[in-house]
Amino acid sequence: MGVKIRKEWMEKTIRLTLLPSRKKQKYLRDAQEKVIDFANTLIPFKRRVKTRKEFHHLVYYRFKYLGFHSQLQENIQRRVYATKKVRKFTQFPLEFNFPRSGKLAQTERGNPVLSLSPLKERIAIPILQDGGWRRLKEYEHRGWEAHSCRVFYHRRKKKWVVHLNIRKELPPPSQEIEGTIGVDVGRKVVAAITLTHPSFPLIERYLGKDIVWKQYQFVKRRRKLRSYKDKGSKKARRALKRLKMKEKNYNQTPCEQIAHEIVDLALTTRSAIVIENIKGIKKKWRKSHSYGSKSEKKTKKVKKLHSIRRELNSWSYSYFLSFLTSLAQQNRIPAITVDPHYTSQTCSRCGRISKKSRVTRGLYRCVSCGFEVNSDRNASRNISWKGLSSLGLSFYSSWSSSFSSFSSSSFSFPRERKNFLFPVSVVEERSTFSNGSMTGPGSSIPRP
């Protein structure tokens, strides 16, 4: 008997807009009200059981008379059982699985419709052919298929919306890993990356340098609108809600673009992605930098802490790292995490660890060998080399012909020669230090 191999899938969600008639809108509203009532009825039964199987046997046939499609009733029971600490549902989506209780179809004229059966009778709802629909067709050409959907009424847009889940079988594992891409996540620069590979030239980039400036514009706009809101302006209150969604979308879009760029580079160079394990960094920072009670006077130190806390709250590192890890998993690229301790304080040339070497937020100057480099670039090199050590690969680099022999220290960082030269492609990349000055990747090193 052969071994059954379990398929692995990668999933995405695409939002589409529905165009139901008045009669079908009323039908969907009635179905959603029944679903909400049914979900609220199931909440007391959840306390009687310990497993989901017991919950199913307790309520499935008891409420079969309500007339829901069997698959829809199963989805409602599953979501109610998985939801914790909810006393009453005010909104509940209609969930359908393809092809049992829903499917994508076309009319005789070729217009797309979504066929659903919430109450055992099928209805076909037209789909708006906007950017979401065109995006869905592009994914279908690449082998993606619709798996399930959730239909609900979008209160802010006042439209019926469907979140369509599409999936595709994961590709076979990639080739043997040969190098690493160190990713240093920062506040001023979303990601500073360094590629260490025996066959490819050095690649060191700063990705997402313009996000901080745009976020500062959002802060100034929000301050102005809040001053109008405090005076009783309803228009300012509505503008603040729109600004919140706009800022959220702006923070997420470049994070996704940068993650795609890193994954594409990893696929091209057959490299693993190495990131720092900085989970809970905001919580740790707030705990170690508390500034007293609210009645405390706003001294310079307190104002500085306020400013840093505002920057931390607008820092979307968690979303970026989770999206990068998920995207790497979909493409079968190893995404490993390393210990973040001393990566920004260790010299990437001599291996000396010193807190005094961090001159400013963007400038690193080693107190031992005098090596001067952008601090994000220095940290990304150290992260990349830590990844080499954890993967068991040898320390090499195509941009430095040879490293001097070194004993394995606690972090196993290689030592660069003092007289090495950066290649032209790297030196031409200019980095911005926190003091505003523009320098190359090592102001003390002559250009070739």
Protein Blocks (a to p, Z undefined) as FASTA:
>chain_A
ZZddddddddddddddddddfklmmmmmmmmmmmmmmmmmmmmmmmmpmbfklmmmmmmm
mmmmnopafklmmmmmmmmmmpghifbdfbdcdddddfklgccdddfkopacddddfkop
acdddddddfklmmmmmmmmnopacfbdcddddfklopacddddddddddddddddfbdc
dddddfklmbacddddfkbccddddehklmmmmmmmmmmmmmmmmmmmmnopaklmmmmm
mmmmmmmmmmmmmmmmmmmmmmmmmmmnopacddddfehklmmmmmmmcgbjfklccdfk
lmmmmmmmmmmmmpckkmmmmmmmmmmmmnopacddddfehklmpcfklopacfklmmbl
mbccdfklopacdfklmmmmmmmmmmmmmnopacddfkbmbacdddddfkopacddfkbc
cdfklmmpccddfkopacdfbfkbccZZ
